[in-house]
Amino acid sequence: MKEIIKSKEQVYQGKIFNVERVLVELPNGQDGIRDILRHPGAVAILAVNDHNEILMEKQYRTALDRVIFEIPAGKVDPGEEKASTAIRELEEETGFTTQNIELLGDVALAAGYSDEVISIYLAKDLVAGSDKPDDDEFLEWEFIPKDMVMELIRSNFIQDSKTICAMLYFEMRMKL
């Protein structure tokens, strides 16, 4: 089932990701073309307060042309450890800090055309502070009871994949 890479060509270089056109030899010996979005990786943070409420953000997403509900997240900078990225992004976007952070799991967002993997972290023992959003970042945050977040997922109001996966990881962890 393995495809053998014969050649690669970068066809787009952007601020957040690059695109490669890859010529592969398919398992049947024929050639195939794969356009692959190359991404440095990202983290998402499921921040839970002492009342078992989830820290959720409202943010306009241009690609969807609407405001969505999601957990905090961000791109890993070159040379940065993912746990450090999670702590940094949580503080930048919400002002909360923590030293109690653990990896819940990884999610391949769109394996058919992208190598982006989001590492999902659980953050507890939150300490309030001041947010420091990026210049192009406009968002609002609020704590929502865990059961309400699950209902928003069930009702299809929350469609963000990293948030849905984070809640699944969290629910499975709670049952262990």
C-alpha positions as CSV (number, residue, x, y, z in Angstrom):
1,M,0.0,0.0,0.0
2,K,3.0,2.3,0.3
3,E,3.5,5.1,-2.3
4,I,7.2,5.8,-3.2
5,I,8.1,9.4,-3.6
6,K,9.9,10.0,-6.9
7,S,10.2,13.8,-6.8
8,K,9.0,16.9,-4.9
9,E,8.5,20.5,-6.0
10,Q,7.5,23.4,-3.7
11,V,4.7,25.3,-5.5
12,Y,3.7,27.7,-2.8
13,Q,5.4,29.3,0.2
14,G,3.3,31.1,2.7
15,K,3.3,32.7,6.1
16,I,1.8,29.7,7.9
17,F,2.2,26.8,5.5
18,N,3.8,25.7,2.2
19,V,2.5,23.5,-0.6
20,E,4.5,20.7,-2.3
21,R,3.6,18.8,-5.5
22,V,4.8,15.3,-5.0
23,L,5.2,12.7,-7.8
24,V,4.7,9.2,-6.4
25,E,4.8,5.7,-7.7
26,L,1.5,4.0,-6.7
27,P,1.4,0.4,-5.4
28,N,0.2,-0.7,-8.9
29,G,3.3,0.8,-10.5
30,Q,1.5,3.8,-12.0
31,D,2.5,7.4,-11.3
32,G,0.4,9.7,-9.2
33,I,0.4,13.4,-8.1
34,R,-0.1,14.5,-4.5
35,D,-0.4,18.2,-3.6
36,I,0.5,18.3,0.1
37,L,0.1,21.2,2.5
38,R,3.2,21.3,4.7
39,H,2.6,22.8,8.2
40,P,5.0,23.1,11.2
41,G,2.4,21.7,13.6
42,A,0.1,23.3,16.1
43,V,-1.3,22.8,19.6
44,A,-4.7,23.2,21.1
45,I,-5.4,23.7,24.8
46,L,-8.4,22.2,26.6
47,A,-8.3,24.5,29.7
48,V,-10.5,23.4,32.5
49,N,-11.2,25.4,35.7
50,D,-12.0,24.1,39.2
51,H,-15.7,24.0,38.3
52,N,-15.1,21.6,35.4
53,E,-15.9,24.4,32.9
54,I,-14.1,24.6,29.6
55,L,-12.4,27.8,28.4
56,M,-13.9,28.5,24.9
57,E,-13.1,31.2,22.4
58,K,-15.3,32.9,19.9
59,Q,-13.3,33.9,16.8
60,Y,-14.1,34.9,13.2
61,R,-12.6,32.5,10.8
62,T,-12.3,33.9,7.3
63,A,-12.1,30.5,5.6
64,L,-15.6,29.7,6.9
65,D,-16.8,33.3,6.8
66,R,-18.3,33.1,10.3
67,V,-17.6,33.2,14.0
68,I,-16.9,29.8,15.5
69,F,-16.6,28.4,19.0
70,E,-13.3,26.7,19.6
71,I,-10.6,26.0,22.2
72,P,-7.4,28.1,22.3
73,A,-4.8,26.9,19.7
74,G,-1.8,28.1,17.8
75,K,1.1,27.3,15.6
76,V,4.4,25.8,16.9
77,D,7.3,28.2,16.3
78,P,10.6,26.8,14.9
79,G,12.6,25.1,17.7
80,E,9.8,25.5,20.2
81,E,8.6,22.5,22.4
82,K,4.9,21.8,21.9
83,A,4.1,22.0,25.7
84,S,5.8,25.5,25.7
85,T,3.7,26.5,22.7
86,A,0.6,25.4,24.5
87,I,1.4,27.5,27.6
88,R,2.4,30.5,25.4
89,E,-0.8,30.3,23.3
90,L,-3.1,30.0,26.3
91,E,-1.6,33.1,27.9
92,E,-1.5,35.1,24.6
93,E,-5.1,34.4,23.7
94,T,-6.8,34.3,27.2
95,G,-4.3,35.7,29.8
96,F,-4.4,32.4,31.7
97,T,-1.2,30.6,32.7
98,T,-0.6,27.2,34.2
99,Q,2.2,24.9,35.1
100,N,-0.2,21.9,35.1
101,I,-0.3,20.8,31.5
102,E,-0.4,17.4,30.0
103,L,-0.7,15.9,26.5
104,L,-4.0,14.3,25.8
105,G,-3.2,13.2,22.2
106,D,-2.4,14.2,18.6
107,V,-4.8,14.7,15.7
108,A,-4.0,14.6,12.0
109,L,-6.3,17.2,10.7
110,A,-6.6,16.3,7.0
111,A,-4.2,13.4,6.2
112,G,-5.4,13.3,2.6
113,Y,-3.6,16.5,1.8
114,S,-1.8,17.9,4.8
115,D,0.9,16.8,7.2
116,E,-0.4,19.1,10.0
117,V,-0.7,17.5,13.4
118,I,-2.3,19.3,16.3
119,S,-1.2,18.2,19.8
120,I,-4.0,18.6,22.3
121,Y,-3.1,19.5,25.8
122,L,-5.1,19.5,29.0
123,A,-4.5,22.6,31.2
124,K,-5.6,22.8,34.8
125,D,-4.8,25.0,37.8
126,L,-5.4,28.1,35.8
127,V,-4.1,31.4,37.0
128,A,-5.7,34.6,35.5
129,G,-3.5,37.3,34.0
130,S,-3.5,39.6,31.0
131,D,-4.0,38.4,27.4
132,K,-1.5,39.4,24.7
133,P,-3.2,38.5,21.4
134,D,-1.3,38.8,18.1
135,D,-2.0,42.0,16.2
136,D,-4.3,40.2,13.7
137,E,-6.1,38.2,16.4
138,F,-9.6,39.3,17.6
139,L,-11.4,36.9,20.0
140,E,-13.6,36.7,23.0
141,W,-13.4,33.9,25.6
142,E,-15.7,32.5,28.3
143,F,-15.9,29.4,30.5
144,I,-18.7,27.0,29.6
145,P,-19.8,24.0,31.6
146,K,-18.4,20.7,30.2
147,D,-21.9,19.3,29.7
148,M,-23.0,22.4,27.7
149,V,-19.9,22.1,25.4
150,M,-20.8,18.4,24.8
151,E,-24.4,19.5,23.9
152,L,-23.1,22.2,21.5
153,I,-21.1,19.4,19.8
154,R,-24.1,17.1,19.7
155,S,-26.3,19.8,18.2
156,N,-23.6,20.6,15.5
157,F,-23.2,24.1,16.8
158,I,-19.5,23.4,17.5
159,Q,-18.0,22.0,14.3
160,D,-14.3,22.7,15.0
161,S,-12.4,19.4,14.8
162,K,-9.7,20.2,17.4
163,T,-12.4,21.1,19.9
164,I,-14.4,18.0,19.2
165,C,-11.3,15.8,19.5
166,A,-10.2,17.5,22.7
167,M,-13.5,16.8,24.3
168,L,-13.4,13.2,23.2
169,Y,-9.9,12.7,24.6
170,F,-11.1,14.4,27.9
171,E,-14.2,12.3,28.2
172,M,-12.2,9.1,27.6
173,R,-9.6,10.2,30.2
174,M,-12.4,10.9,32.8
175,K,-13.6,7.3,32.4
176,L,-10.2,5.7,33.1
